[in-house]
Amino acid sequence: MKKKLWTPLLVALSILTVAGCGNKPSENGAASPSASPSSSASASASAPASPDGKHYKIAISQIVEHPSLDATREGFLAALKDAGLVEKQNLDVDYQNAQNDMSNNQTIAQTFASQKYDLILAIATPSAQAIVQKIKDQPVLFAAVTDPLDAKLVTNLDKPGGNVSGASDTNPAAVQQLMDFIASDFPKVKTVGVVINEGESNAVVMAKNAEETLAKHDIKLVKAPVTNTSEVKQAAESLVGRADALFITLDNTVVSGVDSIIKVANDNKLPFFSSDRDTLEKGAFATVGFKYYDHGYQAGQMAVEVLKNGKNIGDLKVSMQEKLDLILNLKAAEAQGIAVTDEMKKKVQDPEKNIIQ
């Protein structure tokens, strides 16, 4: 009799115990895995998959915020989006900006090296140098880099090899064409002043190119050195009376403080020539170049080749801006006392896009 009475009770207790374990909270208060899907599984279910069913993780290191570099990043992400890789859906982006601080720049590179990404993009020469130095086992793309060889990012532009390739934001012909334009259309200009951070290798390379081209026209290049953006205004002012025109390279330190150069140029009626369209749109008079958004898009297309098409990044040729055009800002011309001639306008191949009213 006692055995028969205890058996149903034991069965009932077993059922209650199993039911209780199924809903037992974990130490952090969440239900245990047996009760609900894991957080990663839930995230995968809620995030749309890419066309190839993968979820990607990339990192972006950018040396400083300014229009050209920001446009490069935007164009890069737009190319990924057009290929079906959309941020916060099937693409995670770890974006870090060094704010032009070299210590921050190194820290970002070290942090990226300690993690695993499907691809890393470095925007501007200092960022690229830090990333390439620290990271040897992950695909690295660079953009907004003037001279990848001089910066020691790659040893061969056609066949980079290793884990690095990218898009160069210049063509030596662009600086040469701009200097030739100054010589032919500004006969009174005998000296061109350049505000420059000679700690940036890209700026040094471009300034040398400009100096050599100007020398062929018996025009002298006068330098006003800076080491940080706060010195740009004073450097530009120091060129007043020493230079007949102003010029800047793709110099991150200087471009970050370009508003002060524009003011000096306007106040003193000095023609101001830049090396990028974004600076021209802010107030420089002329450049030979392209849109940095398009440059970033080009780098993004290279990333798609690696991420979606399985290409080895070291097999991708370093791309360069081939299509160059003279770009003029007529409002800046008025502010700087420049009489824009029909001859100048005729040199613009695509006036609808590249003559800014």
C-alpha positions as CSV (number, residue, x, y, z in Angstrom):
1,M,0.0,0.0,0.0
2,K,2.7,2.5,0.9
3,K,4.6,1.8,-2.3
4,K,1.4,2.4,-4.4
5,L,0.7,5.7,-2.6
6,W,4.3,7.1,-3.1
7,T,4.6,6.3,-6.8
8,P,2.0,8.9,-8.1
9,L,3.5,11.5,-5.8
10,L,7.0,11.0,-7.1
11,V,5.8,11.3,-10.7
12,A,4.0,14.6,-9.9
13,L,7.1,16.0,-8.2
14,S,9.3,15.1,-11.2
15,I,7.0,16.9,-13.6
16,L,7.0,20.1,-11.5
17,T,10.8,20.0,-11.2
18,V,11.3,19.7,-15.0
19,A,8.8,22.6,-15.6
20,G,10.6,24.7,-13.1
21,C,14.1,24.1,-14.7
22,G,12.8,25.1,-18.1
23,N,12.1,28.6,-17.0
24,K,14.9,29.1,-14.5
25,P,16.6,32.5,-15.0
26,S,20.3,32.7,-15.4
27,E,22.6,34.7,-13.1
28,N,22.1,37.9,-15.2
29,G,18.3,37.5,-15.0
30,A,17.8,36.3,-18.6
31,A,16.2,33.0,-19.5
32,S,18.6,30.1,-19.9
33,P,19.4,28.9,-23.5
34,S,16.9,26.0,-23.0
35,A,14.1,28.5,-22.7
36,S,14.8,31.1,-25.5
37,P,17.1,31.6,-28.5
38,S,20.5,33.2,-27.8
39,S,21.0,36.9,-28.4
40,S,23.2,36.3,-31.4
41,A,20.7,34.0,-33.0
42,S,18.0,36.7,-32.4
43,A,20.2,39.3,-34.0
44,S,20.8,37.1,-37.0
45,A,17.1,36.6,-37.4
46,S,16.2,40.3,-37.2
47,A,19.1,41.6,-39.5
48,P,18.5,41.2,-43.2
49,A,21.1,38.9,-44.8
50,S,23.3,40.1,-47.7
51,P,22.6,38.7,-51.1
52,D,25.3,36.0,-50.4
53,G,23.8,35.3,-46.9
54,K,26.7,36.7,-45.0
55,H,27.0,39.4,-42.3
56,Y,30.2,41.5,-42.7
57,K,32.3,43.5,-40.2
58,I,34.6,46.2,-41.4
59,A,36.6,49.0,-39.7
60,I,37.5,52.5,-40.9
61,S,40.3,54.6,-39.6
62,Q,40.3,58.3,-40.6
63,I,43.0,60.8,-39.6
64,V,40.8,63.9,-39.3
65,E,37.4,65.3,-40.2
66,H,37.3,67.5,-43.2
67,P,35.1,67.6,-46.4
68,S,37.4,65.6,-48.7
69,L,38.0,62.7,-46.3
70,D,34.4,62.7,-45.1
71,A,33.2,62.5,-48.7
72,T,35.7,59.6,-49.3
73,R,34.1,57.6,-46.5
74,E,30.6,58.4,-47.7
75,G,31.4,57.3,-51.2
76,F,33.0,54.1,-49.9
77,L,30.0,53.1,-47.9
78,A,27.7,54.0,-50.9
79,A,29.5,51.6,-53.1
80,L,29.1,48.8,-50.5
81,K,25.4,49.7,-50.2
82,D,24.9,49.5,-54.0
83,A,26.4,46.0,-53.8
84,G,23.9,45.0,-51.1
85,L,26.0,45.6,-48.0
86,V,24.0,48.0,-45.9
87,E,25.2,49.4,-42.6
88,K,23.2,48.3,-39.5
89,Q,21.5,45.6,-41.6
90,N,24.1,43.1,-42.9
91,L,27.2,45.3,-42.4
92,D,28.8,46.4,-39.1
93,V,31.1,49.4,-39.4
94,D,33.6,50.3,-36.7
95,Y,34.5,53.9,-37.6
96,Q,37.3,55.7,-35.6
97,N,38.6,59.2,-36.2
98,A,42.0,60.3,-34.8
99,Q,41.2,64.0,-34.9
100,N,44.7,64.6,-36.4
101,D,46.4,63.3,-33.3
102,M,49.2,60.9,-34.1
103,S,48.9,59.2,-30.7
104,N,45.2,58.5,-31.3
105,N,46.1,57.3,-34.8
106,Q,48.5,54.7,-33.4
107,T,46.0,53.6,-30.8
108,I,43.3,53.1,-33.4
109,A,45.7,50.9,-35.4
110,Q,46.6,48.8,-32.3
111,T,42.9,48.4,-31.4
112,F,42.0,47.2,-34.9
113,A,45.0,44.8,-34.9
114,S,43.6,43.1,-31.8
115,Q,40.2,42.4,-33.4
116,K,39.1,40.5,-36.5
117,Y,37.5,42.3,-39.4
118,D,36.6,41.2,-42.9
119,L,38.3,44.4,-44.2
120,I,39.9,47.6,-42.9
121,L,39.8,50.9,-44.7
122,A,42.4,53.6,-43.9
123,I,41.6,57.1,-45.0
124,A,44.6,59.4,-45.6
125,T,48.3,58.7,-45.6
126,P,49.0,58.8,-41.8
127,S,46.1,56.5,-41.0
128,A,47.2,54.1,-43.8
129,Q,50.8,54.0,-42.5
130,A,49.7,53.2,-39.0
131,I,47.3,50.5,-40.1
132,V,49.7,48.9,-42.5
133,Q,52.5,48.9,-39.9
134,K,50.3,47.1,-37.3
135,I,48.1,44.8,-39.4
136,K,49.6,42.0,-41.5
137,D,46.9,39.3,-41.4
138,Q,43.7,41.2,-42.4
139,P,42.7,42.8,-45.8
140,V,43.6,46.5,-45.8
141,L,42.5,49.1,-48.3
142,F,43.7,52.7,-48.3
143,A,42.1,55.8,-49.8
144,A,43.0,59.5,-50.0
145,V,46.6,58.6,-50.2
146,T,48.8,60.7,-52.5
147,D,51.8,58.5,-53.0
148,P,51.5,54.9,-51.8
149,L,55.0,54.1,-52.8
150,D,56.6,57.0,-51.0
151,A,54.5,56.3,-48.0
152,K,55.8,52.7,-48.1
153,L,52.3,51.2,-48.2
154,V,53.0,49.0,-51.2
155,T,56.1,48.3,-53.3
156,N,54.3,47.9,-56.6
157,L,51.3,49.7,-57.8
158,D,50.2,47.1,-60.4
159,K,50.8,44.1,-58.2
160,P,50.9,45.2,-54.5
161,G,50.9,41.6,-53.1
162,G,50.5,40.9,-49.4
163,N,47.4,42.2,-47.6
164,V,47.3,45.8,-48.9
165,S,46.0,47.8,-51.9
166,G,43.8,50.8,-52.4
167,A,43.0,54.0,-54.3
168,S,45.4,56.9,-54.7
169,D,43.7,60.3,-54.7
170,T,46.1,62.0,-57.1
171,N,47.7,61.8,-60.4
172,P,51.0,63.8,-60.7
173,A,49.6,65.3,-63.9
174,A,46.9,67.1,-61.8
175,V,49.4,69.3,-60.0
176,Q,51.4,69.9,-63.2
177,Q,48.3,70.9,-65.1
178,L,47.3,73.3,-62.3
179,M,50.8,74.9,-62.2
180,D,50.8,75.2,-66.0
181,F,47.4,77.0,-65.8
182,I,48.8,79.5,-63.3
183,A,51.7,80.2,-65.6
184,S,49.6,80.6,-68.8
185,D,46.7,82.5,-67.4
186,F,48.2,84.6,-64.6
187,P,51.3,86.3,-66.2
188,K,51.7,88.6,-63.2
189,V,52.3,85.7,-60.8
190,K,56.0,85.3,-60.2
191,T,55.8,83.6,-56.8
192,V,53.3,81.1,-55.4
193,G,53.0,80.6,-51.7
194,V,52.2,77.2,-50.2
195,V,51.1,76.6,-46.6
196,I,52.5,73.1,-45.8
197,N,53.0,70.6,-43.0
198,E,56.3,69.0,-44.1
199,G,55.6,66.2,-41.6
200,E,53.1,64.8,-44.1
201,S,54.9,62.9,-46.9
202,N,52.0,63.4,-49.3
203,A,52.2,67.2,-48.9
204,V,56.0,67.1,-49.5
205,V,55.7,65.0,-52.7
206,M,53.0,67.3,-54.2
207,A,54.9,70.5,-53.2
208,K,58.0,69.2,-54.9
209,N,56.0,68.4,-58.0
210,A,54.5,71.9,-58.0
211,E,57.9,73.5,-57.4
212,E,59.6,71.7,-60.3
213,T,56.7,72.5,-62.7
214,L,56.7,76.2,-61.7
215,A,60.4,76.4,-62.2
216,K,60.0,75.6,-65.9
217,H,58.0,78.8,-66.1
218,D,60.5,80.8,-64.0
219,I,58.0,81.0,-61.1
220,K,59.2,80.5,-57.5
221,L,57.4,78.4,-54.8
222,V,57.6,80.0,-51.4
223,K,56.8,77.8,-48.4
224,A,55.1,78.7,-45.1
225,P,55.6,75.7,-42.8
226,V,53.1,74.6,-40.1
227,T,53.1,71.7,-37.6
228,N,49.4,71.9,-36.7
229,T,46.1,73.4,-37.8
230,S,46.2,76.2,-35.3
231,E,49.2,77.7,-37.2
232,V,47.6,77.8,-40.6
233,K,46.1,81.3,-40.3
234,Q,49.4,82.9,-39.3
235,A,51.3,81.0,-42.0
236,A,48.9,82.2,-44.7
237,E,49.2,85.8,-43.4
238,S,53.0,85.4,-43.6
239,L,52.8,84.9,-47.3
240,V,51.1,88.3,-47.9
241,G,53.6,90.4,-49.7
242,R,55.9,87.4,-50.4
243,A,53.6,85.6,-52.8
244,D,51.4,86.6,-55.7
245,A,49.1,83.6,-55.3
246,L,48.4,80.9,-52.8
247,F,48.3,77.1,-53.2
248,I,47.8,74.1,-51.0
249,T,48.4,70.4,-51.5
250,L,46.3,67.5,-50.2
251,D,47.7,68.3,-46.8
252,N,45.4,67.1,-44.0
253,T,46.7,69.6,-41.4
254,V,46.3,72.5,-43.8
255,V,43.0,71.5,-45.3
256,S,41.5,71.3,-41.8
257,G,42.2,75.0,-41.4
258,V,41.5,76.1,-45.0
259,D,38.8,78.7,-44.0
260,S,41.5,81.0,-42.7
261,I,43.5,80.7,-45.9
262,I,40.3,81.6,-47.9
263,K,39.9,84.7,-45.7
264,V,43.5,85.8,-46.2
265,A,43.1,85.2,-50.0
266,N,39.9,87.2,-50.2
267,D,41.1,90.1,-47.9
268,N,44.3,90.5,-49.9
269,K,43.0,89.7,-53.4
270,L,45.3,86.8,-53.8
271,P,44.3,84.0,-56.3
272,F,44.0,80.8,-54.3
273,F,44.5,77.4,-55.9
274,S,43.7,74.1,-54.2
275,S,44.4,70.4,-54.9
276,D,40.9,69.1,-54.3
277,R,37.4,70.0,-55.4
278,D,35.9,70.2,-51.9
279,T,38.3,73.0,-50.9
280,L,37.4,74.8,-54.2
281,E,33.7,74.6,-53.4
282,K,34.5,76.2,-50.0
283,G,36.3,79.2,-51.6
284,A,39.4,78.4,-53.6
285,F,39.4,79.6,-57.2
286,A,40.8,76.7,-59.2
287,T,41.9,73.1,-59.1
288,V,42.5,70.2,-61.4
289,G,40.8,67.2,-59.9
290,F,37.6,65.2,-59.2
291,K,35.0,64.6,-56.5
292,Y,36.2,62.8,-53.4
293,Y,32.9,61.0,-53.1
294,D,33.7,59.4,-56.5
295,H,37.2,58.5,-55.2
296,G,35.7,56.8,-52.2
297,Y,33.2,55.0,-54.3
298,Q,36.1,53.6,-56.4
299,A,37.7,52.3,-53.2
300,G,34.4,50.8,-52.2
301,Q,34.2,48.9,-55.5
302,M,37.6,47.4,-54.7
303,A,36.2,46.4,-51.3
304,V,33.3,44.6,-52.9
305,E,35.7,42.6,-55.0
306,V,37.3,41.4,-51.8
307,L,34.2,40.9,-49.7
308,K,31.7,39.5,-52.1
309,N,33.8,38.2,-55.0
310,G,36.6,36.6,-53.0
311,K,39.4,38.5,-54.7
312,N,42.8,38.5,-53.0
313,I,43.4,42.2,-52.0
314,G,47.1,42.0,-52.9
315,D,46.1,41.1,-56.5
316,L,44.1,44.3,-57.0
317,K,46.0,47.1,-58.8
318,V,46.2,50.4,-56.9
319,S,43.7,52.6,-58.7
320,M,44.4,56.2,-59.7
321,Q,42.3,59.1,-60.8
322,E,42.6,59.1,-64.6
323,K,39.9,61.6,-65.6
324,L,41.1,65.1,-64.7
325,D,39.5,68.4,-65.4
326,L,40.1,72.1,-64.6
327,I,37.5,73.3,-62.1
328,L,36.7,76.9,-61.5
329,N,34.8,78.7,-58.8
330,L,33.4,82.0,-60.2
331,K,32.3,83.3,-56.8
332,A,35.7,82.8,-55.4
333,A,37.2,84.6,-58.4
334,E,35.1,87.7,-57.6
335,A,36.1,87.6,-54.0
336,Q,39.8,87.4,-54.9
337,G,39.7,90.0,-57.6
338,I,40.2,87.6,-60.5
339,A,38.9,88.5,-64.0
340,V,37.8,85.1,-65.4
341,T,38.5,85.1,-69.1
342,D,36.8,83.1,-71.9
343,E,40.1,81.5,-72.5
344,M,40.1,80.1,-68.9
345,K,36.6,78.8,-69.3
346,K,37.5,77.0,-72.6
347,K,40.0,74.9,-70.7
348,V,37.3,73.3,-68.7
349,Q,36.2,70.1,-70.4
350,D,32.9,69.8,-68.6
351,P,31.7,73.3,-67.9
352,E,28.3,72.2,-66.7
353,K,29.8,70.3,-63.8
354,N,33.1,72.1,-63.3
355,I,32.4,75.8,-63.6
356,I,30.8,76.6,-60.3
357,Q,28.7,79.8,-60.4
